[in-house]
């Protein structure tokens, strides 16, 4: 498989509703969109880095520079036998996992299409649909949060995750739990707390949460282990896990009991599968997290989540929750809380090019 040329666009999508977390409020999503061309086929991927380095260190301008000047020249025109060769060629360069993942995922899609197979089969997945939940941003009031949670539970979603931050936590969770005592409920702090907040975090034990996601610093496993020893609620690690080695250390040290796998964060589909396998060896469940992806990234996530140890509902909910119109032609919509795997070779979605052209802010093309 030889990649003959590549195209990178920055596409601006407007969210249907503002999405607030402890990082701030998002109203638009800037999507770095990658198209790889070879042997008459097209491989698709998107980057999950933000315009500024908020979630992790990477951000869009840096990613574009790396792709343009370093990564793409090592892939274009090369006869690749397997997508794993992408990471082998990029191995000398440290970090920048989201940027590497963007390139690797595009190659996976192109390779799967060349073989005429759906991506999930090449990854080792078995399911044709996956259970999904919803992630609810910070709302104007606890009552509004409760009502929004109820609306999504009525649609059949299997789990409701509430974004929390200091001052917006116990009373909000209490309102939702009181209204829905049987709901699968979780919280996500996006690193907003410290060990000095132990009384608040311990108070959340009262609400029978399935897990509490990333309450402490993004780069600190030690304090998560100290916290886990003092609370009953299982901790789920997100920002702290960048590799299978990180997952092993976290689970060995008791820093958490659940892992959120985001393909971009860990550096690609192969590393995501390794994280999955390590967690399975420890008996720890995983689930697939989201980064407000368009249909391209969402399709990649859906295929990954067909692997056996994805035992908890992920964040791959319906595209229509986020966008009035997605970038892809195929509808990625849940049915009673289950998301069908897109049919067809590769990731199973195609770009709505007329719409993509309307939303494109910049476009670059690359050849060997």
C-alpha positions, 0 to 999 in steps of 0.5 A, spaced: 500 500 500 503 506 497 500 513 499 500 517 493 498 524 496 495 527 503 490 533 504 489 536 511 484 541 512 481 545 518 474 545 518 470 549 523 463 545 526 458 549 530 456 545 536 448 545 537 449 547 544 455 550 548 459 544 552 462 546 558 467 542 562 472 544 568 476 547 562 471 552 560 466 552 554 466 550 547 461 553 542 465 551 536 469 545 534 475 546 530 477 539 526 483 537 523 481 533 517 486 528 514 485 525 507 490 519 505 490 517 497 493 511 494 491 506 489 484 509 488 482 509 495 481 514 500 483 513 508 480 518 513 482 520 520 481 527 524 485 530 530 483 531 536 488 536 539 485 543 540 486 550 538 490 551 545 494 546 549 488 545 554 486 537 554 494 535 553 500 538 551 498 538 543 495 543 539 493 544 532 498 549 530 504 544 532 500 538 530 500 541 523 507 543 523 509 536 525 505 533 519 507 538 514 515 538 516 516 531 519 511 526 519 508 526 512 515 526 509 516 519 512 510 516 510 508 519 503 511 514 497 513 509 502 510 502 500 507 500 507 505 493 508 501 494 515 499 500 519 504 498 524 509 501 520 507 508 521 509 508 528 515 504 527 517 510 522 515 515 527 518 512 533 524 516 534 520 522 535 517 523 542 510 524 545 505 528 540 501 522 540 495 525 538 498 527 531 501 520 530 494 517 531 491 522 526 496 519 521 496 512 523 488 512 523 488 514 516 492 509 514 488 503 518 482 506 514 486 506 507 488 499 509 482 496 511 479 499 504 484 496 500 482 489 503 475 490 503 474 489 510 471 493 516 476 496 521 473 492 527 475 485 524 482 487 523 482 490 530 479 483 533 473 486 534 466 482 534 460 486 535 456 489 530 453 494 535 456 497 542 452 500 548 453 508 549 452 513 554 452 520 554 456 526 557 453 532 559 456 538 560 455 543 566 448 546 565 445 552 568 442 549 574 442 542 578 435 542 576 436 543 568 442 537 569 437 533 572 432 534 567 437 533 561 439 526 564 432 524 564 431 526 557 437 522 555 435 516 559 428 516 556 432 515 549 435 509 552 442 511 553 446 506 558 450 511 562 449 518 564 456 522 565 456 529 569 461 534 568 463 536 575 468 541 578 469 545 585 463 548 587 459 544 582 459 537 584 455 534 590 449 538 590 448 536 582 449 529 583 445 528 589 439 532 584 440 527 579 441 521 583 435 522 587 431 523 581 434 516 578 436 512 583 437 506 578 441 510 573 448 508 571 451 514 573 458 517 573 462 523 574 468 526 570 472 532 573 477 533 568 483 534 573 479 539 577 481 537 584 487 536 589 487 531 595 485 537 599 478 536 596 478 529 599 472 531 603 468 533 597 470 527 593 469 522 599 462 525 599 460 523 592 461 515 595 454 516 597 451 516 590 453 509 588 457 512 582 459 507 577 466 511 577 469 517 578 473 520 572 480 523 572 479 527 579 486 529 580 492 532 576 493 529 569 500 527 570 499 524 577 498 517 578 501 517 585 495 522 588 490 518 584 493 511 588 492 515 595 485 517 593 483 511 591 485 508 597 480 512 601 474 512 597 469 507 595 468 509 588 472 506 583 477 511 579 477 511 572 483 514 569 483 518 562 488 524 561 493 520 565 494 514 561 498 515 555 500 508 553 499 501 555 505 502 560 501 507 563 495 503 564 500 497 567 503 502 572 496 505 574 493 498 575 499 495 579 499 501 583 491 502 585 491 508 582 484 506 578 480 501 577 477 503 570 480 506 564 478 510 559 481 509 552 481 515 547 485 513 541 488 520 540 491 520 547 494 514 547 497 515 540 493 510 535 489 504 534 494 499 535 496 502 542 489 503 544 488 495 543 494 494 547 491 498 553 485 494 552 489 488 553 493 490 559 487 492 562 483 486 561 489 482 564 488 486 570 480 484 570 479 492 569 474 494 564 475 499 559 470 504 555 471 509 549 472 516 551 470 522 546 473 528 544 467 531 540 469 528 534 465 529 527 463 523 524 470 521 522 473 520 529 466 517 531 466 512 526 474 510 528 471 510 536 465 505 534 470 500 531 475 500 536 469 499 542 467 492 539 473 489 542 471 484 548 474 488 554 470 495 552 465 493 558 462 499 559 458 504 555 462 509 551 461 516 549 460 515 542 453 517 542 449 520 536 452 525 532 445 529 532 446 531 539 452 535 537 451 537 530 446 540 526 449 536 520 455 532 520 461 532 516 459 525 513 454 522 509 452 516 513 448 517 520 451 515 526 445 514 531 443 510 537 438 506 537 435 505 544 442 506 547 446 502 542 450 504 536 451 500 530 457 499 527 458 503 520 457 498 515 462 497 509 470 497 508 474 501 513 471 505 518 464 505 513 463 513 512 464 517 507 465 525 507 459 530 505 464 534 500 460 539 499 459 541 506 466 540 508 468 545 502 463 550 505 466 549 512 473 549 510 478 554 513 484 552 510 487 546 506 494 543 504 496 538 499 502 534 500 506 529 495 512 525 496 
